[in-house]
Amino acid sequence: MPVWKVLLIVALACICLTLAMATIAIPIAQEGVQRWAWLGGLLTATIVMGTLFVLFLRHAGNALDAKPRTHT
């Protein structure tokens, strides 16, 4: 696997983890309507990044699948 794919996987994983932790921590510190705005925005960002991460992992995983050899 090329180095850029490994670095991209690590970067996407860190972004997803950071967004997930921020989704819990930031709204707790806010008051009133700001709490719900932060929660909605961070939850949406977490879902979008998580979806991109899963799609990239599926794409990268399919590229590593071994193709059966055919004898000719």
C-alpha positions in Angstrom: 0.0 0.0 0.0 1.4 3.4 -0.9 2.5 5.7 1.9 0.0 8.4 0.9 -2.9 6.0 1.4 -1.7 5.1 4.9 -1.2 8.8 5.8 -4.7 9.6 4.4 -6.2 6.8 6.5 -4.5 8.1 9.6 -5.5 11.6 8.9 -9.2 10.7 8.3 -9.2 8.5 11.5 -7.8 11.4 13.6 -10.4 13.9 12.1 -13.2 11.5 12.8 -12.1 10.9 16.4 -11.6 14.6 17.0 -15.1 15.4 15.6 -16.7 12.6 17.7 -15.1 13.9 20.9 -16.0 17.5 20.1 -19.6 16.5 19.4 -19.8 15.5 23.0 -17.6 18.0 24.7 -18.4 21.3 22.9 -22.3 21.3 23.4 -21.9 20.5 27.1 -19.9 23.8 27.5 -22.5 25.9 25.6 -25.7 27.5 26.8 -29.2 27.7 25.3 -29.7 27.7 21.6 -26.0 27.7 20.9 -25.8 24.2 22.4 -28.2 22.8 19.8 -26.5 24.7 16.9 -23.1 23.3 17.9 -24.5 19.8 18.4 -26.2 19.8 15.0 -23.2 21.1 13.2 -20.7 18.8 14.8 -23.0 15.8 14.5 -23.4 16.5 10.8 -19.7 17.0 10.3 -19.0 13.7 12.2 -21.4 11.8 10.0 -20.0 13.2 6.8 -16.4 12.5 7.7 -17.3 9.0 9.0 -19.0 8.3 5.7 -16.0 9.5 3.7 -13.7 7.4 5.9 -15.8 4.3 5.4 -16.0 4.8 1.7 -12.3 5.3 1.4 -11.6 2.2 3.5 -13.9 0.1 1.3 -12.2 1.4 -1.8 -8.7 0.8 -0.5 -9.7 -2.6 0.8 -11.1 -3.7 -2.6 -7.8 -2.7 -4.2 -6.0 -5.1 -1.9 -8.2 -8.1 -2.6 -6.3 -11.0 -4.2 -7.5 -11.9 -7.6 -7.7 -15.6 -8.3 -5.1 -16.8 -10.8 -6.4 -18.4 -13.9 -4.4 -21.1 -15.6 -4.3 -20.8 -19.4 
